[in-house]
């Protein structure tokens, strides 16, 4: 297939990629801003969006002419592929948006008590003693985001129950919020829409 075919295909797919990413970013940003409540989302959604966003970088080598230098044609796709594989291992568990240190901790500990899960708390890990699992917690308070995941495998259902209990806590309580991450996602969504429109007209 010649380069004209790939260029035409890219002109169709590029706005779609931008549109999919914009929808996800708007969904996260507007949910926090409109409800003014923290919430948790599975990192599988984040990984899926990263896959969509990385796909153009991975496929770019097919759209460049055969005479393009190797470093230009294939190095970029290789880098994107390696980063995506790394993200598959790093993005596990659930990510919380619009949270503060206090609201995230209160929601988590309340949920563990509700689920009758005894625990021992350390600096960055909560040991669930009844199931011998380490619940790893990280919070980026300045961004209003946090993450929970279980170190050991085989506890995905348990983690799902904890995340659901935390979301329920946020729905019924007046938890403190930090909307920085949601505002950032909303701005990124707007930029994605502009980029998608720009890519559409660029190839016309």
Phi and psi in degrees as GROMACS dihedral restraints (atoms count N, CA, C in turn):
[ dihedral_restraints ]
;  ai    aj    ak    al  type     phi  dphi    fc
    3     4     5     6     1   -82.8    20    10
    4     5     6     7     1   172.9    20    10
    6     7     8     9     1   -67.2    20    10
    7     8     9    10     1   -27.0    20    10
    9    10    11    12     1   -62.1    20    10
   10    11    12    13     1   -36.9    20    10
   12    13    14    15     1   -64.0    20    10
   13    14    15    16     1   -46.2    20    10
   15    16    17    18     1   -66.4    20    10
   16    17    18    19     1   -36.8    20    10
   18    19    20    21     1   -63.9    20    10
   19    20    21    22     1   -43.1    20    10
   21    22    23    24     1   -63.6    20    10
   22    23    24    25     1   -43.4    20    10
   24    25    26    27     1   -62.6    20    10
   25    26    27    28     1   -42.5    20    10
   27    28    29    30     1   -64.8    20    10
   28    29    30    31     1   -37.2    20    10
   30    31    32    33     1   -64.3    20    10
   31    32    33    34     1   -25.4    20    10
   33    34    35    36     1   -85.3    20    10
   34    35    36    37     1   -42.7    20    10
   36    37    38    39     1   -78.1    20    10
   37    38    39    40     1   -33.9    20    10
   39    40    41    42     1   -57.1    20    10
   40    41    42    43     1   -50.4    20    10
   42    43    44    45     1   -61.5    20    10
   43    44    45    46     1   -31.8    20    10
   45    46    47    48     1   -66.6    20    10
   46    47    48    49     1   -42.9    20    10
   48    49    50    51     1   -59.4    20    10
   49    50    51    52     1   -46.8    20    10
   51    52    53    54     1   -61.1    20    10
   52    53    54    55     1   -40.5    20    10
   54    55    56    57     1   -64.8    20    10
   55    56    57    58     1   -42.8    20    10
   57    58    59    60     1   -62.7    20    10
   58    59    60    61     1   -44.6    20    10
   60    61    62    63     1   -65.4    20    10
   61    62    63    64     1   -37.8    20    10
   63    64    65    66     1   -64.0    20    10
   64    65    66    67     1   -41.0    20    10
   66    67    68    69     1   -60.6    20    10
   67    68    69    70     1   -45.4    20    10
   69    70    71    72     1   -63.1    20    10
   70    71    72    73     1   -46.0    20    10
   72    73    74    75     1   -64.3    20    10
   73    74    75    76     1   -40.6    20    10
   75    76    77    78     1   -65.2    20    10
   76    77    78    79     1   -39.6    20    10
   78    79    80    81     1   -61.2    20    10
   79    80    81    82     1   -44.4    20    10
   81    82    83    84     1   -69.2    20    10
   82    83    84    85     1   -49.7    20    10
   84    85    86    87     1   -63.1    20    10
   85    86    87    88     1   -48.9    20    10
   87    88    89    90     1   -70.4    20    10
   88    89    90    91     1   -31.7    20    10
   90    91    92    93     1   -60.6    20    10
   91    92    93    94     1   -46.7    20    10
   93    94    95    96     1   -69.3    20    10
   94    95    96    97     1   -42.9    20    10
   96    97    98    99     1   -68.7    20    10
   97    98    99   100     1   -41.7    20    10
   99   100   101   102     1   -76.3    20    10
  100   101   102   103     1   -39.6    20    10
  102   103   104   105     1   -86.1    20    10
  103   104   105   106     1   -23.4    20    10
  105   106   107   108     1    54.3    20    10
  106   107   108   109     1    39.5    20    10
  108   109   110   111     1  -135.5    20    10
  109   110   111   112     1   143.4    20    10
  111   112   113   114     1   -67.1    20    10
  112   113   114   115     1   161.8    20    10
  114   115   116   117     1  -161.2    20    10
  115   116   117   118     1   160.2    20    10
  117   118   119   120     1  -114.2    20    10
  118   119   120   121     1   144.5    20    10
  120   121   122   123     1  -133.1    20    10
  121   122   123   124     1   141.9    20    10
  123   124   125   126     1   -64.0    20    10
  124   125   126   127     1   137.9    20    10
  126   127   128   129     1   -67.5    20    10
  127   128   129   130     1   -11.2    20    10
  129   130   131   132     1   -62.5    20    10
  130   131   132   133     1   -35.3    20    10
  132   133   134   135     1   -67.1    20    10
  133   134   135   136     1   -41.2    20    10
  135   136   137   138     1   -63.0    20    10
  136   137   138   139     1   -42.1    20    10
  138   139   140   141     1   -65.1    20    10
  139   140   141   142     1   -38.8    20    10
  141   142   143   144     1   -63.4    20    10
  142   143   144   145     1   -40.8    20    10
  144   145   146   147     1   -68.8    20    10
  145   146   147   148     1   -37.9    20    10
  147   148   149   150     1   -63.0    20    10
  148   149   150   151     1   -37.4    20    10
  150   151   152   153     1   -62.5    20    10
  151   152   153   154     1   -43.3    20    10
  153   154   155   156     1   -63.1    20    10
  154   155   156   157     1   -44.4    20    10
  156   157   158   159     1   -69.7    20    10
  157   158   159   160     1   -28.5    20    10
  159   160   161   162     1   -85.5    20    10
  160   161   162   163     1   -18.1    20    10
  162   163   164   165     1   -56.6    20    10
  163   164   165   166     1   -44.7    20    10
  165   166   167   168     1   -59.2    20    10
  166   167   168   169     1   -40.3    20    10
  168   169   170   171     1   -65.9    20    10
  169   170   171   172     1   -33.3    20    10
  171   172   173   174     1   -73.4    20    10
  172   173   174   175     1   -36.2    20    10
  174   175   176   177     1   -90.4    20    10
  175   176   177   178     1    -5.2    20    10
  177   178   179   180     1   -58.4    20    10
  178   179   180   181     1   -29.9    20    10
  180   181   182   183     1   -60.8    20    10
  181   182   183   184     1   -28.4    20    10
  183   184   185   186     1   -75.3    20    10
  184   185   186   187     1   -19.7    20    10
  186   187   188   189     1   -94.5    20    10
  187   188   189   190     1    -9.4    20    10
  189   190   191   192     1   -89.4    20    10
  190   191   192   193     1   150.7    20    10
  192   193   194   195     1   -63.8    20    10
  193   194   195   196     1   154.7    20    10
  195   196   197   198     1   -62.3    20    10
  196   197   198   199     1   -21.9    20    10
  198   199   200   201     1   -81.6    20    10
  199   200   201   202     1    -5.0    20    10
  201   202   203   204     1   -65.7    20    10
  202   203   204   205     1   143.5    20    10
  204   205   206   207     1   -58.5    20    10
  205   206   207   208     1   150.5    20    10
  207   208   209   210     1   -56.7    20    10
  208   209   210   211     1   -43.4    20    10
  210   211   212   213     1   -61.5    20    10
  211   212   213   214     1   -33.4    20    10
  213   214   215   216     1   -81.2    20    10
  214   215   216   217     1   -40.1    20    10
  216   217   218   219     1   -78.7    20    10
  217   218   219   220     1   -40.4    20    10
  219   220   221   222     1  -121.5    20    10
  220   221   222   223     1   -18.2    20    10
  222   223   224   225     1   -66.2    20    10
  223   224   225   226     1   -42.7    20    10
  225   226   227   228     1   -61.2    20    10
  226   227   228   229     1   -47.3    20    10
  228   229   230   231     1   -59.5    20    10
  229   230   231   232     1   -37.4    20    10
  231   232   233   234     1   -65.0    20    10
  232   233   234   235     1   -40.8    20    10
  234   235   236   237     1   -63.9    20    10
  235   236   237   238     1   -46.8    20    10
  237   238   239   240     1   -61.6    20    10
  238   239   240   241     1   -38.7    20    10
  240   241   242   243     1   -65.1    20    10
  241   242   243   244     1   -45.0    20    10
  243   244   245   246     1   -62.8    20    10
  244   245   246   247     1   -43.9    20    10
  246   247   248   249     1   -63.0    20    10
  247   248   249   250     1   -40.3    20    10
  249   250   251   252     1   -63.8    20    10
  250   251   252   253     1   -41.5    20    10
  252   253   254   255     1   -62.7    20    10
  253   254   255   256     1   -41.2    20    10
  255   256   257   258     1   -62.1    20    10
  256   257   258   259     1   -39.5    20    10
  258   259   260   261     1   -65.6    20    10
  259   260   261   262     1   -30.7    20    10
  261   262   263   264     1   -60.5    20    10
  262   263   264   265     1   -34.4    20    10
  264   265   266   267     1   -83.6    20    10
  265   266   267   268     1   -33.5    20    10
  267   268   269   270     1   -80.6    20    10
  268   269   270   271     1   -36.7    20    10
  270   271   272   273     1   -89.7    20    10
  271   272   273   274     1    83.2    20    10
  273   274   275   276     1  -122.4    20    10
  274   275   276   277     1   160.8    20    10
  276   277   278   279     1    82.2    20    10
  277   278   279   280     1  -145.4    20    10
  279   280   281   282     1  -129.5    20    10
  280   281   282   283     1   148.3    20    10
  282   283   284   285     1  -116.8    20    10
  283   284   285   286     1   138.4    20    10
  285   286   287   288     1  -105.4    20    10
  286   287   288   289     1   140.9    20    10
  288   289   290   291     1  -120.3    20    10
  289   290   291   292     1   153.3    20    10
  291   292   293   294     1    65.7    20    10
  292   293   294   295     1    24.4    20    10
  294   295   296   297     1   -97.9    20    10
  295   296   297   298     1   162.5    20    10
  297   298   299   300     1  -116.8    20    10
  298   299   300   301     1   170.8    20    10
  300   301   302   303     1   -55.1    20    10
  301   302   303   304     1   -46.3    20    10
  303   304   305   306     1   -68.7    20    10
  304   305   306   307     1   -47.7    20    10
  306   307   308   309     1   -65.9    20    10
  307   308   309   310     1   -37.4    20    10
  309   310   311   312     1   -65.0    20    10
  310   311   312   313     1   -46.9    20    10
  312   313   314   315     1   -65.6    20    10
  313   314   315   316     1   -43.6    20    10
  315   316   317   318     1   -61.6    20    10
  316   317   318   319     1   -42.6    20    10
  318   319   320   321     1   -64.5    20    10
  319   320   321   322     1   -42.2    20    10
  321   322   323   324     1   -66.4    20    10
  322   323   324   325     1   -49.5    20    10
  324   325   326   327     1   -67.5    20    10
  325   326   327   328     1   -37.6    20    10
  327   328   329   330     1   -63.6    20    10
  328   329   330   331     1   -39.8    20    10
  330   331   332   333     1   -66.3    20    10
  331   332   333   334     1   -40.9    20    10
  333   334   335   336     1   -63.3    20    10
  334   335   336   337     1   -38.9    20    10
  336   337   338   339     1   -67.6    20    10
  337   338   339   340     1   -39.9    20    10
  339   340   341   342     1   -63.7    20    10
  340   341   342   343     1   -37.7    20    10
  342   343   344   345     1   -85.1    20    10
  343   344   345   346     1     2.8    20    10
  345   346   347   348     1    56.1    20    10
  346   347   348   349     1    49.6    20    10
  348   349   350   351     1  -110.4    20    10
  349   350   351   352     1   101.8    20    10
  351   352   353   354     1   -63.8    20    10
  352   353   354   355     1   147.4    20    10
  354   355   356   357     1  -148.5    20    10
  355   356   357   358     1   160.0    20    10
  357   358   359   360     1  -124.6    20    10
  358   359   360   361     1   126.0    20    10
  360   361   362   363     1   -98.0    20    10
  361   362   363   364     1   130.1    20    10
  363   364   365   366     1  -119.9    20    10
  364   365   366   367     1  -167.7    20    10
  366   367   368   369     1   -61.6    20    10
  367   368   369   370     1   -49.7    20    10
  369   370   371   372     1  -128.7    20    10
  370   371   372   373     1     6.3    20    10
  372   373   374   375     1  -135.7    20    10
  373   374   375   376     1   141.5    20    10
  375   376   377   378     1  -115.7    20    10
  376   377   378   379     1   114.9    20    10
  378   379   380   381     1   -83.3    20    10
  379   380   381   382     1   117.2    20    10
  381   382   383   384     1   -86.3    20    10
  382   383   384   385     1    98.0    20    10
  384   385   386   387     1   -66.9    20    10
  385   386   387   388     1   -29.1    20    10
  387   388   389   390     1   -74.9    20    10
  388   389   390   391     1   -22.3    20    10
  390   391   392   393     1  -119.8    20    10
  391   392   393   394     1     2.5    20    10
  393   394   395   396     1    51.6    20    10
  394   395   396   397     1    55.4    20    10
  396   397   398   399     1  -129.6    20    10
  397   398   399   400     1   143.4    20    10
  399   400   401   402     1   -98.6    20    10
  400   401   402   403     1   115.9    20    10
  402   403   404   405     1   -92.2    20    10
  403   404   405   406     1   109.7    20    10
  405   406   407   408     1   -89.2    20    10
  406   407   408   409     1   132.5    20    10
  408   409   410   411     1  -127.1    20    10
  409   410   411   412     1   135.0    20    10
  411   412   413   414     1  -140.5    20    10
  412   413   414   415     1   140.1    20    10
  414   415   416   417     1  -132.7    20    10
  415   416   417   418     1   129.6    20    10
  417   418   419   420     1  -106.4    20    10
  418   419   420   421     1    85.5    20    10
  420   421   422   423     1   -61.7    20    10
  421   422   423   424     1   -33.7    20    10
  423   424   425   426     1   -67.9    20    10
  424   425   426   427     1   -25.7    20    10
  426   427   428   429     1   -95.2    20    10
  427   428   429   430     1   -11.4    20    10
  429   430   431   432     1    71.3    20    10
  430   431   432   433     1    38.2    20    10
  432   433   434   435     1  -135.7    20    10
  433   434   435   436     1   151.5    20    10
  435   436   437   438     1  -149.0    20    10
  436   437   438   439     1   168.4    20    10
  438   439   440   441     1  -143.7    20    10
  439   440   441   442     1   142.6    20    10
  441   442   443   444     1  -131.1    20    10
  442   443   444   445     1   140.6    20    10
  444   445   446   447     1  -156.8    20    10
  445   446   447   448     1   158.7    20    10
  447   448   449   450     1  -100.0    20    10
  448   449   450   451     1   129.6    20    10
  450   451   452   453     1   -63.5    20    10
  451   452   453   454     1   -45.6    20    10
  453   454   455   456     1   -81.7    20    10
  454   455   456   457     1   151.7    20    10
  456   457   458   459     1   -79.7    20    10
  457   458   459   460     1   162.3    20    10
  459   460   461   462     1    90.1    20    10
  460   461   462   463     1    10.8    20    10
  462   463   464   465     1  -122.3    20    10
  463   464   465   466     1    27.0    20    10
  465   466   467   468     1   -63.6    20    10
  466   467   468   469     1   -38.9    20    10
  468   469   470   471     1   -65.8    20    10
  469   470   471   472     1   -41.0    20    10
  471   472   473   474     1   -63.4    20    10
  472   473   474   475     1   -43.6    20    10
  474   475   476   477     1   -64.5    20    10
  475   476   477   478     1   -35.8    20    10
  477   478   479   480     1   -63.7    20    10
  478   479   480   481     1   -39.6    20    10
  480   481   482   483     1   -66.1    20    10
  481   482   483   484     1   -40.8    20    10
  483   484   485   486     1   -63.4    20    10
  484   485   486   487     1   -45.0    20    10
  486   487   488   489     1   -62.9    20    10
  487   488   489   490     1   -40.4    20    10
  489   490   491   492     1   -64.9    20    10
  490   491   492   493     1   -39.6    20    10
  492   493   494   495     1   -66.2    20    10
  493   494   495   496     1   -37.3    20    10
  495   496   497   498     1   -67.2    20    10
  496   497   498   499     1   -40.9    20    10
  498   499   500   501     1   -63.1    20    10
  499   500   501   502     1   -38.2    20    10
  501   502   503   504     1   -64.5    20    10
  502   503   504   505     1   -40.4    20    10
  504   505   506   507     1   -60.2    20    10
  505   506   507   508     1   -45.3    20    10
  507   508   509   510     1   -65.3    20    10
  508   509   510   511     1   -31.4    20    10
  510   511   512   513     1   -70.6    20    10
  511   512   513   514     1   -33.9    20    10
  513   514   515   516     1  -104.4    20    10
  514   515   516   517     1    -8.1    20    10
  516   517   518   519     1  -112.2    20    10
  517   518   519   520     1   160.3    20    10
  519   520   521   522     1   -92.6    20    10
  520   521   522   523     1    68.0    20    10
  522   523   524   525     1   -76.6    20    10
  523   524   525   526     1   145.0    20    10
  525   526   527   528     1   -66.6    20    10
  526   527   528   529     1   147.8    20    10
  528   529   530   531     1  -128.4    20    10
  529   530   531   532     1   154.8    20    10
  531   532   533   534     1  -133.4    20    10
  532   533   534   535     1   106.2    20    10
  534   535   536   537     1   -88.2    20    10
  535   536   537   538     1    11.4    20    10
  537   538   539   540     1   -55.8    20    10
  538   539   540   541     1   -47.6    20    10
  540   541   542   543     1   -63.7    20    10
  541   542   543   544     1   -37.7    20    10
  543   544   545   546     1   -68.9    20    10
  544   545   546   547     1   -40.6    20    10
  546   547   548   549     1   -63.7    20    10
  547   548   549   550     1   -41.1    20    10
  549   550   551   552     1   -60.6    20    10
  550   551   552   553     1   -44.9    20    10
  552   553   554   555     1   -64.0    20    10
  553   554   555   556     1   -39.0    20    10
  555   556   557   558     1   -63.9    20    10
  556   557   558   559     1   -44.2    20    10
  558   559   560   561     1   -62.4    20    10
  559   560   561   562     1   -43.0    20    10
  561   562   563   564     1   -63.2    20    10
  562   563   564   565     1   -37.0    20    10
  564   565   566   567     1   -62.9    20    10
  565   566   567   568     1   -41.7    20    10
  567   568   569   570     1   -62.0    20    10
  568   569   570   571     1   -42.8    20    10
  570   571   572   573     1   -64.8    20    10
  571   572   573   574     1   -35.2    20    10
  573   574   575   576     1   -65.9    20    10
  574   575   576   577     1   -39.3    20    10
  576   577   578   579     1   -63.0    20    10
  577   578   579   580     1   -45.1    20    10
  579   580   581   582     1   -61.9    20    10
  580   581   582   583     1   -43.0    20    10
  582   583   584   585     1   -64.1    20    10
  583   584   585   586     1   -39.5    20    10
  585   586   587   588     1   -64.3    20    10
  586   587   588   589     1   -42.4    20    10
  588   589   590   591     1   -64.8    20    10
  589   590   591   592     1   -40.7    20    10
  591   592   593   594     1   -63.9    20    10
  592   593   594   595     1   -41.0    20    10
  594   595   596   597     1   -66.0    20    10
  595   596   597   598     1   -35.4    20    10
  597   598   599   600     1   -62.7    20    10
  598   599   600   601     1   -47.4    20    10
  600   601   602   603     1   -75.2    20    10
  601   602   603   604     1   -25.7    20    10
  603   604   605   606     1   -61.8    20    10
  604   605   606   607     1   -37.1    20    10
  606   607   608   609     1   -93.6    20    10
  607   608   609   610     1     0.8    20    10
